[in-house]
Amino acid sequence: MDRTRRAIHQPAQPTFSELFTPKLATVLREGYTSEHFKADAIAGLTVAIVALPLSMAIAIASGVSPERGLYTSIIGGFLVSALGGSRFQIGGPAGAFIVLMAATVARVGVDGLLLATMMAGVLLLVIGYLRLGTYIKFIPYPVTVGFTAGIAIIIFSGQIVELFGLKLAGKEPGPLVPKLMAIGEAAGTINLAATFVALLTIVAIALMKRWRPKWPAMLIAIGLASLVVALFSLPAETIGTRFGGIPRSLQMPAFPPISFDRMIDVLPDALAFALLGAIESLLSAVVADGMTGRRHRSNCELVAQGFANIASALFGGICTTGTIARTATNVRAGSHGPVSGMIHSALLLALMLVAAPLASYIPLAALAGVLAVVCWNMFEKQAFATLLRASRGDALVLMATFLIVIFRDLTEGIVVGFALGSILFIDRMAKSIAVEPDQGLVQDDVADRTGAASAYDSSEASDADTVVYRISGAFFFGAASTVATVLDRIADQRKNFILDCSAVPFFDSTAANVIESAAHKARRAGVRFIISGASPQTRMLINHGVKRPLVTYAASIRDARAQLKNAAPGEV
């Protein structure tokens, strides 16, 4: 009987294979028709057109050559779609990684970046297979908004040199304040041609988003800027003049130089990549779920991200994650399932093989203009303003995360924001608990019954020796001091003390210790201590020493009073 009841109230846990079966297999099992393939092909083409300029722009901003961004979208993007737990996720290089990757390249070089990317992939596999992806959702919303806004500011600051064609006296500093000082010193070297190209790109994207929202605005804007530079021979730097163009094929897979010392050196970078990749990809999957009504499998998604990062690094690519903008584009374009993401990667490979020579004409100022638009969209202005007005606590978490990300470090920003958010949550939960006499302002109506069992007992109305108090709310370490103060004050006032815990959803060890201390004090004072309504938590309380003869348990307040009535004189 008990097993049957548990089976009804507790749904069966999914098996390992059910948790980690890719959504691609699910879609194919449902029945995949030519109409589905047509929808996926159109969506894949749309996303590929968007991803082509973005992949190169993010790679350049990260301190590596543009083809590495394409490798990432081709290899990493294909595996994210083929193995992932979301039907619509599009993988590739993301703007959120620019700051981290640029710092890694500056410190340990491109080979160090590739090794850190592979290690991040392994860490994502571990996180996924240990089923820890479920807990990523506990990161507070003000932390994600402040973190994203901070990244947008940092990325934009890194594009100022390209936007205005500046010539710095030395290497561009990484931290924001020294960077702005170096840019200010180089203000006299502004290149009007580069500035014009960047403005042309930004204006073209804005106008097309307004008047032709279905057109591939970024690709058209870059094409227009490239044509203007080529026709008028403007003195603006291009991919060809700086990088010599991009190759027309994928490079053969190869491991970067690996040694124990090297792995220890890049471990902090790998941890940052893994954490940010997990957050970014699962946020993107949640956005897709909200747009489609579907539900992703978070741990399966992280496992796919792990394999994608390992493979991307083997082929010379950079960090791969789910990208919110491209995933949303995929959904809006009518995607049916993961095949659209796989087609997007295949089309990018075809474009690289066929149109690689044309990439040499793309102005770097135009790519910087594209990233400037991305930064504008990344900064969630309405959400930022709403959180500032919402409460002092949320505003504190938001601004702490935002400012630490800008002026200190991305990982520190997440850790500090999460810690402040946790403290804020604990404070709010602690204030939600109440300890009060069991005397409601309005008593519930009950039906009159006959018989000895329901006969009126005048002792209940005149029992001055018994006090009943009810705890309502989560009883955990944050509320322990509040409850302890009340219990210490009331437990020695009467001969009998009933503590009703029927409205307590859970106890922790600190709460059990508080009750144990109150029970010991009551025992020393000769007070009977009865706990009622705590049946789901009884085992945990008993394990902490809250048991006979210190206390007794009752199913309800009525049962507790019955215990007192039937107890022999002097019995506890």
Number of C-alpha atoms within 10 A of each C-alpha: 6 7 7 9 9 11 11 10 8 9 8 9 8 9 8 9 9 11 16 22 16 25 23 18 12 14 16 13 9 8 8 12 9 8 10 17 17 15 17 26 23 18 25 29 21 22 28 29 20 21 26 22 24 27 25 27 26 28 27 22 25 26 18 21 21 24 26 26 30 33 30 30 37 30 28 34 32 26 25 34 32 24 23 32 30 31 30 32 34 39 35 31 30 25 23 25 25 23 21 20 27 21 18 23 17 15 13 15 15 20 17 22 29 29 27 34 32 28 24 31 31 20 20 32 23 16 20 23 17 10 16 14 21 13 9 14 13 10 17 20 18 26 26 20 22 30 27 22 26 25 24 26 19 20 23 20 19 27 20 19 24 24 27 23 23 21 19 15 10 7 9 15 16 16 17 16 13 12 18 17 11 19 22 12 14 15 15 10 13 16 18 16 19 26 22 18 29 28 19 20 29 23 15 19 24 17 13 17 15 11 9 12 12 13 15 17 23 28 19 18 26 28 19 18 24 25 15 15 20 15 8 8 10 16 14 24 19 22 21 17 14 12 14 13 20 22 14 16 14 17 13 8 12 11 15 18 11 11 10 7 9 14 17 12 15 21 17 15 24 28 19 19 28 30 18 20 27 26 20 21 26 29 19 25 29 21 17 25 18 11 12 13 10 13 14 21 21 28 26 26 31 35 28 29 35 32 22 34 34 28 25 31 30 22 22 25 30 35 34 36 36 32 24 23 18 24 23 19 20 29 23 15 20 19 24 21 27 30 25 35 34 23 24 32 32 20 20 22 22 15 16 23 15 12 13 16 15 15 22 18 20 25 31 29 32 33 31 29 30 25 26 24 17 17 23 14 13 20 19 15 12 8 14 18 11 12 21 17 11 11 10 11 17 21 19 18 27 27 22 20 32 27 17 21 25 21 14 14 15 24 21 14 26 24 15 17 29 21 16 21 23 16 14 16 15 16 13 14 16 21 14 13 20 18 18 15 13 15 10 8 6 6 7 6 6 6 4 7 9 7 6 7 7 9 10 9 8 8 9 11 8 9 10 11 11 17 17 20 21 21 19 17 20 21 28 22 18 20 22 19 15 16 20 17 12 15 22 17 10 15 25 20 15 16 16 22 24 26 27 27 25 21 14 20 13 16 20 15 15 17 23 23 18 21 24 20 17 22 26 17 18 25 18 10 14 15 22 24 25 23 28 24 21 22 16 13 17 17 12 16 21 14 11 16 15 24 17 10 11 17 22 17 22 20 15 18 22 10 14 23 19 12 15 17 12 9 11 9 8 7 9 18
